[in-house]
C-alpha cells in the first residue's frame, strides 16, 4: 500500500474502534461489575445492577451506544519514532471521531468555548484531546481511547498542598471530592489519583490512571497500599450503584505518581463512571492491529 492507502486503512479501523468502545465495555469492567453486583444485598442495588447488565446486552445486540453521553474523545498515543504514519496520526484520529459520530452514531458533545455553539462533529478547537508519548526506535503504536462523559468529568479536581499536609492531606482531598461530587459520576466509580508537583502534572497523571486495567496496582508498594486504603475508605461511604446506597462505591482506586518538588504536593482526582468506556488498540508497522481491552472483536 502507498501512504494514502495506509492512512485510509488505519482511518477505517480507528473510526470503527471509536464507535465500538461506546457500545461495548472493556472485558475487565464487565467482570468487575459482575463481581460487585454479587456483594449487594439490598433489593434496589441488585435491581440497578440488573438494569445495567440489560442495558449492556441491548447495546451490543442493537449496536447502539451504551450511554447517551458518549463524551468528549481523548486519546493517549504511545507512538514509536519509526511508526510509518506518525506524521498523519493526529489528523487521522480527528477524522476517525467525525466518522464515528456519523456512523455509530455518537452524541454531539463538542461545544466551542466562549462562542457557545455545538460543532455537531465531536471535534473542535483542541478536541479530541491527544496526549503523546514517543517511544524511541519502535515502529509500532499503542492508542488508548477514552470517552470522557460530563458526569464522570464533574468530580475532577486538582490543587497543590503544603508539604506538611503529607499523605494524610492527599487522603483528605480525595475523600472530600468523593463525598461532595461522587454521586454525579454514576457509581460504582473508577477513581484516578495523580500525585506530583503542580496541578497540571498531577491532573495528567490522574487521567492516565483511569487507563490502567482494573485490579492492577501501582508498582510502588506504598502507593499500592494507599490505593487499597482509599478504596476501602470510599467504599465505606456506601454510595452504591448509581449513588442509591449499597455495599460498594468504587471499581477501584488507581494512583499514578512522579517525583515532586520537596516544597509541594500536587494532587488531582479524575473519575470514570460505571460505564467506563475505554479501549486500547495496537498497530504494527504493517498496520495489523490487536485490541487488548475487548476480546473477540472484528472491526
ABEGO torsion letter per residue (X at the ends): XBAAAAAAAAAAAAAAAAAAAAABBBAAAAAAAAAAAAABABAAAAAAAAAAAAAAAAAAAAGBBABABAEBBBBBBBBBAABAAAAAAAAAAAAAAAAAAAAOBBBBABBBBGAGBBAGAGBBBGOBBBBBBBBBGBABBBBBBBBBBAAAAAABBBBBBBAAAEAAAAAAAAAAAAAAAAAAAGOBBBBBBBBBABAAAAAAAAAAAAABBBGBBBABAAAAAAAAAAAAAAAAAGAEBGGAEEABABAEBBBBBBBBBAABBBBBBBBBBABBBBBBBBBBAAGBBBBAABBGBBX
